[in-house]
Structures are given as C-alpha cells and as structure tokens.
Amino acid sequence: MAEQITKRQVTVPVMADLAARGEQPEILFWVGCAGAFDDRYKRVTRAFVRILEHVGIKYAVLGMEETCTGDPAKRAGNEFLFQMQAMQNITTLDGYQIKKIVTACPHCFNTIKNEYPALGGNYEVIHHSTFLQQLINEGKVGVAGGGEFKGQRITFHDSCYLGRANNIYEAPRDVLATLDADLVEMKRSRANGLCCGAGGAQMWKEAEPGNKEVNIERTEEALFTLDGNAPALAQTRGVEDGNAGATPSPRANTRGAIIAVSCPFCMTMMSDGVKNKERESDVQVFDLAELIASAEGLNA
C-alpha cells in the first residue's frame, strides 16, 4: 500500500462481481462512452471514482455490460437504434435491480432519466454535479479554505442537457463556490447559455456553412469573461443585457484561469476552442469532479 490514499491503485467494483456475492451497491456509476473511451474524459472518471472511494460510498459500474444509452442515435433521428440500445441497457439494469444511478454525462443523465421510463426503465438518476453538491452539504466532502483554487478566476459553462433540459443551474455553481475562487459569469449563462456546439448529435457530423464554429464563439466569450474584457463582451450577441452577469474587472494576467464544465462534449469543444485561440498556457478546462478531487488532494 502506498503512503498516501491519493497514490494508491483503485480497483473499481463491477456489478457482476457484487451480484455474484449477493451484494448491492448504494449507487451505480454510469461511466458513459466518453468516460470509458475518451482519453481526456477518462481523467474525469478517475477523479469521480477517487471521490467515491474517499467518502466510502458503496458503488459499482457495469463494466463491459454498459453500452451507449442511445442518445446520439436518437438525436440523429434513428429511433429504432435508440430503442434497441435502450432496451438492452434496461434489461441489464433491471436484471441487477438497480435503483439509483449517478453519471458525469448530462446526455446519459437526460436519456436515462427522461426517456427510459417510456420504455419501462424507471430509476433515480443523478448528475454528478448534484451528487457532489449533496456530498458537500452532508459534510462528506469539504475543501478547507478553498484549497489550491482559492482566488483563481473561474467561469462555468452551462451544459444544455443539464441546464435548459433539466433546469440544473445551482448545483454546479454551489460546488464551485466551495473552492472559494473568483467565480465570474459569462454574459450568456444559465437559461440563456450558449451551446458548446456538440449537442443534438452535432458532435458526430461536419460543421455546416457559416462564419464561425459555435465552440469558437463560446470559447471567445469565456476568454473575454476571464480577461475582464468589457468592450468585447459588449459585442456578444444573443442575450438581453438584463440577463447578463456583471462584467468582471479587467485582469492583466489570467494565468491559472479556468473554464469549468460538467459534460464530456463541452470538455472537448471548449478545450478545442482554447487551443484554437492558443491560450493553453494560461487557461485550462476542467470538470467539476477534477476540481474537487484536486482540491481534496485526491490524485486522479
């Protein structure tokens, strides 16, 4: 065993193994396709698992039995494929008598929560931002004095499927508030937030003709916000001034500034936008779970 819990290897429990021992987890962690296969989002999966291990919650994953929820197929118009994928997952979940599911993907969250019931799949489904908020409220996770992010400038990008689709706006902001960071809102935020450009199966198709990619537009707004660039923010379109957040003060040095996200698609699109603007040296994109795990000293 290593000297610190942050360095030890974690063996993630698989549902089939628990069932073979007659055990039932408190939650099933739905990893999602990105959390399992995308190299960047695997870090989010590891961070969230470290948090679950740290607080001592009994959890499990489906492992090789987990397949795509069918969200991309449904958004692309292939209802037949969606129902095939959904029914396969429902059969697996019901076979293990799963009641409570937590996932770090808003697309998986929305699909299992809102669309599986019509096919007979009824579960309590929680997005990891809400789950992290619950852990913080229960005192199971606490970042003393804000941790390493205290005073850092952070702006949060609302995921469409978390925000407008499911009206979850406060949970991720409450999680970020525990970091005691300088949290600044983008002009287009909450219900007026701008899509990252990947939702609705847009991730899987080529961009349509236009003057600018959606993720570049959104990244520019995030960077203007972090920089405190009021003139540039004033030119941002698509939201009434009365709904805009307060313009942050100008900042000469944004080193250590962060764009916080809560969705694998948003992670990819915002990260690509930061690279496009050649700002990787002073602006990073992190998921909420990564920020909390890092502040807690949990090496994911």
TIMI-266657 format. One record per residue (C-alpha): residue number from 0; residue in three letters; x, y, z. Coordinates in Angstrom, 2 decimals. Example, Ala and Ser with C-alpha at 12.3 -4.5 7.8 and 13.67 -1.06 7.14 Angstrom:
// residues 2
<rec pos="0" code="Ala" x="12.30" y="-4.50" z="7.80"/>
<rec pos="1" code="Ser" x="13.67" y="-1.06" z="7.14"/>
This chain:
// residues 300
<rec pos="0" code="Met" x="0.00" y="0.00" z="0.00"/>
<rec pos="1" code="Ala" x="1.31" y="3.43" z="-0.91"/>
<rec pos="2" code="Glu" x="1.99" y="6.11" z="1.71"/>
<rec pos="3" code="Gln" x="-0.99" y="8.24" z="0.68"/>
<rec pos="4" code="Ile" x="-4.51" y="7.35" z="-0.39"/>
<rec pos="5" code="Thr" x="-4.03" y="9.75" z="-3.29"/>
<rec pos="6" code="Lys" x="-1.36" y="7.48" z="-4.78"/>
<rec pos="7" code="Arg" x="-2.86" y="4.03" z="-4.28"/>
<rec pos="8" code="Gln" x="-4.36" y="1.98" z="-7.06"/>
<rec pos="9" code="Val" x="-8.13" y="1.71" z="-7.03"/>
<rec pos="10" code="Thr" x="-9.91" y="-1.42" z="-8.20"/>
<rec pos="11" code="Val" x="-13.32" y="-0.32" z="-9.40"/>
<rec pos="12" code="Pro" x="-16.05" y="-2.79" z="-8.36"/>
<rec pos="13" code="Val" x="-18.02" y="-4.33" z="-11.20"/>
<rec pos="14" code="Met" x="-21.72" y="-5.03" z="-10.78"/>
<rec pos="15" code="Ala" x="-21.48" y="-8.66" z="-11.92"/>
<rec pos="16" code="Asp" x="-18.95" y="-9.40" z="-9.17"/>
<rec pos="17" code="Leu" x="-21.10" y="-7.76" z="-6.49"/>
<rec pos="18" code="Ala" x="-24.18" y="-9.65" z="-7.68"/>
<rec pos="19" code="Ala" x="-22.25" y="-12.94" z="-7.54"/>
<rec pos="20" code="Arg" x="-21.56" y="-12.22" z="-3.86"/>
<rec pos="21" code="Gly" x="-25.17" y="-11.27" z="-3.22"/>
<rec pos="22" code="Glu" x="-24.27" y="-7.61" z="-2.64"/>
<rec pos="23" code="Gln" x="-25.98" y="-4.45" z="-3.85"/>
<rec pos="24" code="Pro" x="-24.29" y="-1.06" z="-4.30"/>
<rec pos="25" code="Glu" x="-25.69" y="2.19" z="-2.96"/>
<rec pos="26" code="Ile" x="-25.23" y="3.73" z="-6.41"/>
<rec pos="27" code="Leu" x="-24.42" y="2.52" z="-9.89"/>
<rec pos="28" code="Phe" x="-21.87" y="4.81" z="-11.52"/>
<rec pos="29" code="Trp" x="-22.80" y="5.10" z="-15.20"/>
<rec pos="30" code="Val" x="-19.45" y="5.85" z="-16.85"/>
<rec pos="31" code="Gly" x="-20.69" y="6.68" z="-20.34"/>
<rec pos="32" code="Cys" x="-18.90" y="6.28" z="-23.67"/>
<rec pos="33" code="Ala" x="-16.67" y="9.33" z="-23.23"/>
<rec pos="34" code="Gly" x="-15.79" y="8.41" z="-19.66"/>
<rec pos="35" code="Ala" x="-14.73" y="4.97" z="-20.83"/>
<rec pos="36" code="Phe" x="-13.03" y="5.69" z="-24.14"/>
<rec pos="37" code="Asp" x="-12.06" y="9.36" z="-24.46"/>
<rec pos="38" code="Asp" x="-8.56" y="9.86" z="-23.05"/>
<rec pos="39" code="Arg" x="-9.32" y="13.33" z="-21.68"/>
<rec pos="40" code="Tyr" x="-12.59" y="12.38" z="-20.04"/>
<rec pos="41" code="Lys" x="-11.11" y="9.24" z="-18.52"/>
<rec pos="42" code="Arg" x="-9.42" y="11.66" z="-16.11"/>
<rec pos="43" code="Val" x="-12.87" y="12.83" z="-15.01"/>
<rec pos="44" code="Thr" x="-13.95" y="9.22" z="-14.45"/>
<rec pos="45" code="Arg" x="-10.87" y="8.59" z="-12.32"/>
<rec pos="46" code="Ala" x="-11.42" y="11.82" z="-10.36"/>
<rec pos="47" code="Phe" x="-15.03" y="10.92" z="-9.57"/>
<rec pos="48" code="Val" x="-14.07" y="7.39" z="-8.56"/>
<rec pos="49" code="Arg" x="-11.42" y="8.80" z="-6.21"/>
<rec pos="50" code="Ile" x="-14.10" y="10.94" z="-4.60"/>
<rec pos="51" code="Leu" x="-16.44" y="7.95" z="-4.20"/>
<rec pos="52" code="Glu" x="-13.62" y="5.95" z="-2.63"/>
<rec pos="53" code="His" x="-12.68" y="8.86" z="-0.38"/>
<rec pos="54" code="Val" x="-16.18" y="9.24" z="1.09"/>
<rec pos="55" code="Gly" x="-16.69" y="5.49" z="1.41"/>
<rec pos="56" code="Ile" x="-19.81" y="5.12" z="-0.73"/>
<rec pos="57" code="Lys" x="-20.53" y="1.59" z="-1.91"/>
<rec pos="58" code="Tyr" x="-20.71" y="1.81" z="-5.69"/>
<rec pos="59" code="Ala" x="-20.22" y="-0.30" z="-8.79"/>
<rec pos="60" code="Val" x="-20.01" y="0.04" z="-12.57"/>
<rec pos="61" code="Leu" x="-21.46" y="-2.22" z="-15.24"/>
<rec pos="62" code="Gly" x="-18.08" y="-2.58" z="-16.93"/>
<rec pos="63" code="Met" x="-18.31" y="-4.45" z="-20.21"/>
<rec pos="64" code="Glu" x="-22.08" y="-4.73" z="-19.80"/>
<rec pos="65" code="Glu" x="-22.56" y="-0.97" z="-20.16"/>
<rec pos="66" code="Thr" x="-23.40" y="0.13" z="-23.69"/>
<rec pos="67" code="Cys" x="-24.27" y="3.51" z="-25.19"/>
<rec pos="68" code="Thr" x="-27.53" y="4.95" z="-23.85"/>
<rec pos="69" code="Gly" x="-28.66" y="5.58" z="-27.42"/>
<rec pos="70" code="Asp" x="-28.66" y="9.38" z="-27.07"/>
<rec pos="71" code="Pro" x="-26.61" y="10.07" z="-30.24"/>
<rec pos="72" code="Ala" x="-28.79" y="7.71" z="-32.28"/>
<rec pos="73" code="Lys" x="-31.99" y="9.37" z="-31.07"/>
<rec pos="74" code="Arg" x="-30.70" y="12.90" z="-31.68"/>
<rec pos="75" code="Ala" x="-29.60" y="11.88" z="-35.17"/>
<rec pos="76" code="Gly" x="-33.11" y="10.57" z="-35.90"/>
<rec pos="77" code="Asn" x="-32.54" y="6.82" z="-35.65"/>
<rec pos="78" code="Glu" x="-35.31" y="5.97" z="-33.19"/>
<rec pos="79" code="Phe" x="-35.09" y="2.25" z="-33.99"/>
<rec pos="80" code="Leu" x="-31.43" y="2.06" z="-32.97"/>
<rec pos="81" code="Phe" x="-32.10" y="4.15" z="-29.87"/>
<rec pos="82" code="Gln" x="-34.81" y="1.78" z="-28.68"/>
<rec pos="83" code="Met" x="-32.59" y="-1.24" z="-29.30"/>
<rec pos="84" code="Gln" x="-29.77" y="0.27" z="-27.24"/>
<rec pos="85" code="Ala" x="-32.12" y="1.49" z="-24.53"/>
<rec pos="86" code="Met" x="-33.88" y="-1.86" z="-24.13"/>
<rec pos="87" code="Gln" x="-30.55" y="-3.67" z="-23.85"/>
<rec pos="88" code="Asn" x="-29.49" y="-1.33" z="-21.05"/>
<rec pos="89" code="Ile" x="-32.84" y="-1.52" z="-19.28"/>
<rec pos="90" code="Thr" x="-32.69" y="-5.31" z="-19.33"/>
<rec pos="91" code="Thr" x="-29.22" y="-5.21" z="-17.79"/>
<rec pos="92" code="Leu" x="-30.13" y="-2.62" z="-15.14"/>
<rec pos="93" code="Asp" x="-33.34" y="-4.38" z="-14.14"/>
<rec pos="94" code="Gly" x="-31.51" y="-7.70" z="-14.01"/>
<rec pos="95" code="Tyr" x="-29.31" y="-6.24" z="-11.28"/>
<rec pos="96" code="Gln" x="-32.27" y="-4.48" z="-9.63"/>
<rec pos="97" code="Ile" x="-30.57" y="-1.10" z="-9.97"/>
<rec pos="98" code="Lys" x="-32.46" y="1.75" z="-8.34"/>
<rec pos="99" code="Lys" x="-30.03" y="4.69" z="-8.20"/>
<rec pos="100" code="Ile" x="-27.69" y="5.82" z="-10.99"/>
<rec pos="101" code="Val" x="-25.08" y="8.61" z="-10.95"/>
<rec pos="102" code="Thr" x="-23.38" y="9.78" z="-14.13"/>
<rec pos="103" code="Ala" x="-20.94" y="12.53" z="-15.13"/>
<rec pos="104" code="Cys" x="-22.52" y="12.90" z="-18.59"/>
<rec pos="105" code="Pro" x="-25.59" y="15.17" z="-18.97"/>
<rec pos="106" code="His" x="-26.55" y="13.32" z="-22.16"/>
<rec pos="107" code="Cys" x="-26.61" y="9.94" z="-20.38"/>
<rec pos="108" code="Phe" x="-28.36" y="11.62" z="-17.44"/>
<rec pos="109" code="Asn" x="-31.09" y="13.14" z="-19.60"/>
<rec pos="110" code="Thr" x="-31.67" y="9.99" z="-21.63"/>
<rec pos="111" code="Ile" x="-31.89" y="7.54" z="-18.72"/>
<rec pos="112" code="Lys" x="-33.89" y="9.93" z="-16.54"/>
<rec pos="113" code="Asn" x="-36.36" y="11.30" z="-19.07"/>
<rec pos="114" code="Glu" x="-36.55" y="8.84" z="-21.96"/>
<rec pos="115" code="Tyr" x="-36.02" y="5.36" z="-20.49"/>
<rec pos="116" code="Pro" x="-39.26" y="5.49" z="-18.42"/>
<rec pos="117" code="Ala" x="-41.34" y="5.34" z="-21.62"/>
<rec pos="118" code="Leu" x="-39.62" y="2.03" z="-22.36"/>
<rec pos="119" code="Gly" x="-40.04" y="0.65" z="-18.83"/>
<rec pos="120" code="Gly" x="-36.75" y="1.81" z="-17.30"/>
<rec pos="121" code="Asn" x="-37.50" y="3.72" z="-14.10"/>
<rec pos="122" code="Tyr" x="-34.56" y="4.77" z="-11.93"/>
<rec pos="123" code="Glu" x="-33.43" y="7.58" z="-9.70"/>
<rec pos="124" code="Val" x="-30.85" y="9.32" z="-11.89"/>
<rec pos="125" code="Ile" x="-28.49" y="11.97" z="-10.54"/>
<rec pos="126" code="His" x="-25.92" y="14.05" z="-12.39"/>
<rec pos="127" code="His" x="-22.55" y="14.14" z="-10.68"/>
<rec pos="128" code="Ser" x="-22.78" y="17.90" z="-10.09"/>
<rec pos="129" code="Thr" x="-25.88" y="17.37" z="-7.94"/>
<rec pos="130" code="Phe" x="-24.29" y="14.36" z="-6.26"/>
<rec pos="131" code="Leu" x="-21.15" y="16.35" z="-5.42"/>
<rec pos="132" code="Gln" x="-23.35" y="19.13" z="-4.03"/>
<rec pos="133" code="Gln" x="-25.09" y="16.57" z="-1.80"/>
<rec pos="134" code="Leu" x="-21.75" y="15.24" z="-0.52"/>
<rec pos="135" code="Ile" x="-20.63" y="18.78" z="0.28"/>
<rec pos="136" code="Asn" x="-23.91" y="19.60" z="2.06"/>
<rec pos="137" code="Glu" x="-23.59" y="16.41" z="4.12"/>
<rec pos="138" code="Gly" x="-20.06" y="17.33" z="5.12"/>
<rec pos="139" code="Lys" x="-18.55" y="14.28" z="3.42"/>
<rec pos="140" code="Val" x="-16.52" y="16.47" z="1.09"/>
<rec pos="141" code="Gly" x="-15.10" y="19.73" z="2.34"/>
<rec pos="142" code="Val" x="-12.42" y="21.91" z="0.83"/>
<rec pos="143" code="Ala" x="-10.80" y="23.77" z="3.72"/>
<rec pos="144" code="Gly" x="-10.23" y="27.41" z="2.82"/>
<rec pos="145" code="Gly" x="-10.89" y="26.77" z="-0.85"/>
<rec pos="146" code="Gly" x="-7.80" y="24.64" z="-1.37"/>
<rec pos="147" code="Glu" x="-5.42" y="25.31" z="-4.21"/>
<rec pos="148" code="Phe" x="-8.05" y="27.16" z="-6.27"/>
<rec pos="149" code="Lys" x="-8.69" y="29.91" z="-3.73"/>
<rec pos="150" code="Gly" x="-8.84" y="33.25" z="-5.53"/>
<rec pos="151" code="Gln" x="-8.42" y="31.76" z="-9.02"/>
<rec pos="152" code="Arg" x="-10.70" y="33.15" z="-11.70"/>
<rec pos="153" code="Ile" x="-13.20" y="30.51" z="-12.88"/>
<rec pos="154" code="Thr" x="-16.11" y="30.76" z="-15.31"/>
<rec pos="155" code="Phe" x="-18.67" y="27.98" z="-15.63"/>
<rec pos="156" code="His" x="-20.09" y="26.85" z="-18.97"/>
<rec pos="157" code="Asp" x="-23.67" y="25.54" z="-18.66"/>
<rec pos="158" code="Ser" x="-24.33" y="22.24" z="-20.41"/>
<rec pos="159" code="Cys" x="-27.55" y="22.42" z="-22.44"/>
<rec pos="160" code="Tyr" x="-28.75" y="18.99" z="-21.32"/>
<rec pos="161" code="Leu" x="-28.04" y="19.79" z="-17.68"/>
<rec pos="162" code="Gly" x="-29.36" y="23.35" z="-17.71"/>
<rec pos="163" code="Arg" x="-32.16" y="24.05" z="-20.16"/>
<rec pos="164" code="Ala" x="-33.21" y="20.41" z="-20.50"/>
<rec pos="165" code="Asn" x="-33.27" y="19.63" z="-16.76"/>
<rec pos="166" code="Asn" x="-33.15" y="23.02" z="-15.03"/>
<rec pos="167" code="Ile" x="-29.99" y="22.27" z="-13.05"/>
<rec pos="168" code="Tyr" x="-28.10" y="25.53" z="-12.68"/>
<rec pos="169" code="Glu" x="-27.29" y="25.97" z="-9.00"/>
<rec pos="170" code="Ala" x="-25.67" y="22.61" z="-8.16"/>
<rec pos="171" code="Pro" x="-22.51" y="23.09" z="-10.25"/>
<rec pos="172" code="Arg" x="-22.16" y="26.68" z="-9.02"/>
<rec pos="173" code="Asp" x="-22.56" y="25.56" z="-5.40"/>
<rec pos="174" code="Val" x="-19.82" y="23.01" z="-5.96"/>
<rec pos="175" code="Leu" x="-17.52" y="25.67" z="-7.40"/>
<rec pos="176" code="Ala" x="-18.36" y="28.01" z="-4.51"/>
<rec pos="177" code="Thr" x="-16.62" y="25.64" z="-2.08"/>
<rec pos="178" code="Leu" x="-13.34" y="26.36" z="-3.87"/>
<rec pos="179" code="Asp" x="-13.53" y="30.00" z="-2.73"/>
<rec pos="180" code="Ala" x="-12.49" y="31.01" z="-6.22"/>
<rec pos="181" code="Asp" x="-13.24" y="34.19" z="-8.15"/>
<rec pos="182" code="Leu" x="-16.30" y="32.84" z="-9.98"/>
<rec pos="183" code="Val" x="-17.33" y="35.07" z="-12.89"/>
<rec pos="184" code="Glu" x="-20.43" y="34.51" z="-15.03"/>
<rec pos="185" code="Met" x="-20.44" y="34.69" z="-18.80"/>
<rec pos="186" code="Lys" x="-22.90" y="37.07" z="-20.42"/>
<rec pos="187" code="Arg" x="-24.79" y="34.12" z="-21.87"/>
<rec pos="188" code="Ser" x="-25.30" y="31.83" z="-18.89"/>
<rec pos="189" code="Arg" x="-27.90" y="29.66" z="-17.16"/>
<rec pos="190" code="Ala" x="-31.13" y="29.54" z="-19.23"/>
<rec pos="191" code="Asn" x="-29.55" y="31.90" z="-21.77"/>
<rec pos="192" code="Gly" x="-26.35" y="29.90" z="-22.03"/>
<rec pos="193" code="Leu" x="-24.82" y="29.22" z="-25.42"/>
<rec pos="194" code="Cys" x="-24.38" y="25.61" z="-26.58"/>
<rec pos="195" code="Cys" x="-20.80" y="24.35" z="-26.94"/>
<rec pos="196" code="Gly" x="-21.75" y="23.20" z="-30.43"/>
<rec pos="197" code="Ala" x="-21.72" y="19.42" z="-29.88"/>
<rec pos="198" code="Gly" x="-25.19" y="18.63" z="-28.54"/>
<rec pos="199" code="Gly" x="-28.04" y="17.12" z="-30.55"/>
<rec pos="200" code="Ala" x="-25.63" y="14.71" z="-32.28"/>
<rec pos="201" code="Gln" x="-23.69" y="17.65" z="-33.74"/>
<rec pos="202" code="Met" x="-20.54" y="16.04" z="-32.33"/>
<rec pos="203" code="Trp" x="-20.79" y="13.36" z="-35.00"/>
<rec pos="204" code="Lys" x="-21.22" y="15.48" z="-38.12"/>
<rec pos="205" code="Glu" x="-19.26" y="18.03" z="-40.08"/>
<rec pos="206" code="Ala" x="-19.93" y="21.69" z="-39.39"/>
<rec pos="207" code="Glu" x="-22.48" y="23.46" z="-41.55"/>
<rec pos="208" code="Pro" x="-21.53" y="26.53" z="-43.61"/>
<rec pos="209" code="Gly" x="-21.11" y="29.67" z="-41.56"/>
<rec pos="210" code="Asn" x="-18.72" y="32.38" z="-40.42"/>
<rec pos="211" code="Lys" x="-17.62" y="30.80" z="-37.17"/>
<rec pos="212" code="Glu" x="-17.77" y="27.48" z="-35.31"/>
<rec pos="213" code="Val" x="-20.11" y="27.56" z="-32.31"/>
<rec pos="214" code="Asn" x="-17.41" y="26.36" z="-29.92"/>
<rec pos="215" code="Ile" x="-15.12" y="29.19" z="-31.01"/>
<rec pos="216" code="Glu" x="-17.87" y="31.73" z="-30.33"/>
<rec pos="217" code="Arg" x="-18.44" y="30.23" z="-26.88"/>
<rec pos="218" code="Thr" x="-14.75" y="29.98" z="-26.06"/>
<rec pos="219" code="Glu" x="-14.21" y="33.60" z="-27.05"/>
<rec pos="220" code="Glu" x="-16.96" y="34.62" z="-24.64"/>
<rec pos="221" code="Ala" x="-15.38" y="32.57" z="-21.86"/>
<rec pos="222" code="Leu" x="-11.96" y="34.11" z="-22.51"/>
<rec pos="223" code="Phe" x="-13.38" y="37.64" z="-22.67"/>
<rec pos="224" code="Thr" x="-15.06" y="36.96" z="-19.33"/>
<rec pos="225" code="Leu" x="-11.92" y="35.60" z="-17.70"/>
<rec pos="226" code="Asp" x="-9.90" y="38.52" z="-19.09"/>
<rec pos="227" code="Gly" x="-12.46" y="41.09" z="-17.94"/>
<rec pos="228" code="Asn" x="-12.65" y="42.41" z="-21.50"/>
<rec pos="229" code="Ala" x="-15.78" y="44.58" z="-21.20"/>
<rec pos="230" code="Pro" x="-15.69" y="46.05" z="-24.75"/>
<rec pos="231" code="Ala" x="-15.52" y="42.58" z="-26.29"/>
<rec pos="232" code="Leu" x="-18.30" y="41.28" z="-24.01"/>
<rec pos="233" code="Ala" x="-20.47" y="44.24" z="-25.03"/>
<rec pos="234" code="Gln" x="-20.36" y="42.95" z="-28.59"/>
<rec pos="235" code="Thr" x="-21.52" y="39.48" z="-27.57"/>
<rec pos="236" code="Arg" x="-24.92" y="38.80" z="-29.08"/>
<rec pos="237" code="Gly" x="-27.82" y="36.54" z="-28.23"/>
<rec pos="238" code="Val" x="-28.94" y="37.63" z="-24.76"/>
<rec pos="239" code="Glu" x="-30.67" y="40.68" z="-23.35"/>
<rec pos="240" code="Asp" x="-28.46" y="42.90" z="-21.22"/>
<rec pos="241" code="Gly" x="-30.77" y="42.45" z="-18.27"/>
<rec pos="242" code="Asn" x="-29.95" y="38.74" z="-18.15"/>
<rec pos="243" code="Ala" x="-26.21" y="39.21" z="-18.31"/>
<rec pos="244" code="Gly" x="-23.88" y="38.64" z="-15.41"/>
<rec pos="245" code="Ala" x="-21.88" y="41.54" z="-14.02"/>
<rec pos="246" code="Thr" x="-18.91" y="42.41" z="-16.20"/>
<rec pos="247" code="Pro" x="-15.77" y="41.18" z="-14.40"/>
<rec pos="248" code="Ser" x="-12.99" y="43.61" z="-13.72"/>
<rec pos="249" code="Pro" x="-10.09" y="43.73" z="-16.21"/>
<rec pos="250" code="Arg" x="-7.28" y="41.35" z="-15.45"/>
<rec pos="251" code="Ala" x="-3.80" y="41.79" z="-16.83"/>
<rec pos="252" code="Asn" x="-2.69" y="38.24" z="-16.09"/>
<rec pos="253" code="Thr" x="-5.12" y="35.32" z="-16.36"/>
<rec pos="254" code="Arg" x="-2.53" y="32.65" z="-15.58"/>
<rec pos="255" code="Gly" x="-4.32" y="29.86" z="-13.80"/>
<rec pos="256" code="Ala" x="-7.77" y="30.87" z="-15.09"/>
<rec pos="257" code="Ile" x="-10.22" y="28.00" z="-15.55"/>
<rec pos="258" code="Ile" x="-13.23" y="27.19" z="-17.71"/>
<rec pos="259" code="Ala" x="-15.27" y="24.72" z="-15.64"/>
<rec pos="260" code="Val" x="-17.54" y="22.22" z="-17.39"/>
<rec pos="261" code="Ser" x="-19.77" y="19.31" z="-16.42"/>
<rec pos="262" code="Cys" x="-20.12" y="17.43" z="-19.71"/>
<rec pos="263" code="Pro" x="-17.73" y="15.40" z="-21.91"/>
<rec pos="264" code="Phe" x="-18.92" y="17.10" z="-25.10"/>
<rec pos="265" code="Cys" x="-18.44" y="20.53" z="-23.56"/>
<rec pos="266" code="Met" x="-15.00" y="19.45" z="-22.38"/>
<rec pos="267" code="Thr" x="-13.94" y="18.57" z="-25.92"/>
<rec pos="268" code="Met" x="-15.42" y="21.64" z="-27.58"/>
<rec pos="269" code="Met" x="-14.16" y="24.16" z="-25.03"/>
<rec pos="270" code="Ser" x="-10.70" y="22.56" z="-24.95"/>
<rec pos="271" code="Asp" x="-10.53" y="22.72" z="-28.74"/>
<rec pos="272" code="Gly" x="-11.59" y="26.36" z="-28.57"/>
<rec pos="273" code="Val" x="-8.84" y="27.22" z="-26.10"/>
<rec pos="274" code="Lys" x="-6.30" y="25.51" z="-28.36"/>
<rec pos="275" code="Asn" x="-7.66" y="27.39" z="-31.38"/>
<rec pos="276" code="Lys" x="-7.08" y="30.67" z="-29.53"/>
<rec pos="277" code="Glu" x="-3.61" y="29.50" z="-28.41"/>
<rec pos="278" code="Arg" x="-4.44" y="30.08" z="-24.75"/>
<rec pos="279" code="Glu" x="-3.44" y="26.69" z="-23.30"/>
<rec pos="280" code="Ser" x="-0.61" y="28.32" z="-21.35"/>
<rec pos="281" code="Asp" x="-2.91" y="30.44" z="-19.18"/>
<rec pos="282" code="Val" x="-6.41" y="28.95" z="-19.41"/>
<rec pos="283" code="Gln" x="-7.36" y="25.34" z="-18.64"/>
<rec pos="284" code="Val" x="-10.61" y="23.41" z="-18.94"/>
<rec pos="285" code="Phe" x="-11.60" y="21.18" z="-16.03"/>
<rec pos="286" code="Asp" x="-14.63" y="19.17" z="-14.99"/>
<rec pos="287" code="Leu" x="-16.17" y="19.80" z="-11.56"/>
<rec pos="288" code="Ala" x="-15.06" y="16.38" z="-10.31"/>
<rec pos="289" code="Glu" x="-11.45" y="17.11" z="-11.25"/>
<rec pos="290" code="Leu" x="-11.51" y="20.41" z="-9.38"/>
<rec pos="291" code="Ile" x="-12.98" y="18.88" z="-6.21"/>
<rec pos="292" code="Ala" x="-10.67" y="15.85" z="-6.32"/>
<rec pos="293" code="Ser" x="-7.64" y="18.06" z="-6.79"/>
<rec pos="294" code="Ala" x="-8.70" y="20.46" z="-4.01"/>
<rec pos="295" code="Glu" x="-9.24" y="17.47" z="-1.72"/>
<rec pos="296" code="Gly" x="-5.74" y="16.18" z="-2.50"/>
<rec pos="297" code="Leu" x="-7.01" y="13.12" z="-4.34"/>
<rec pos="298" code="Asn" x="-4.67" y="12.36" z="-7.22"/>
<rec pos="299" code="Ala" x="-6.82" y="11.18" z="-10.12"/>
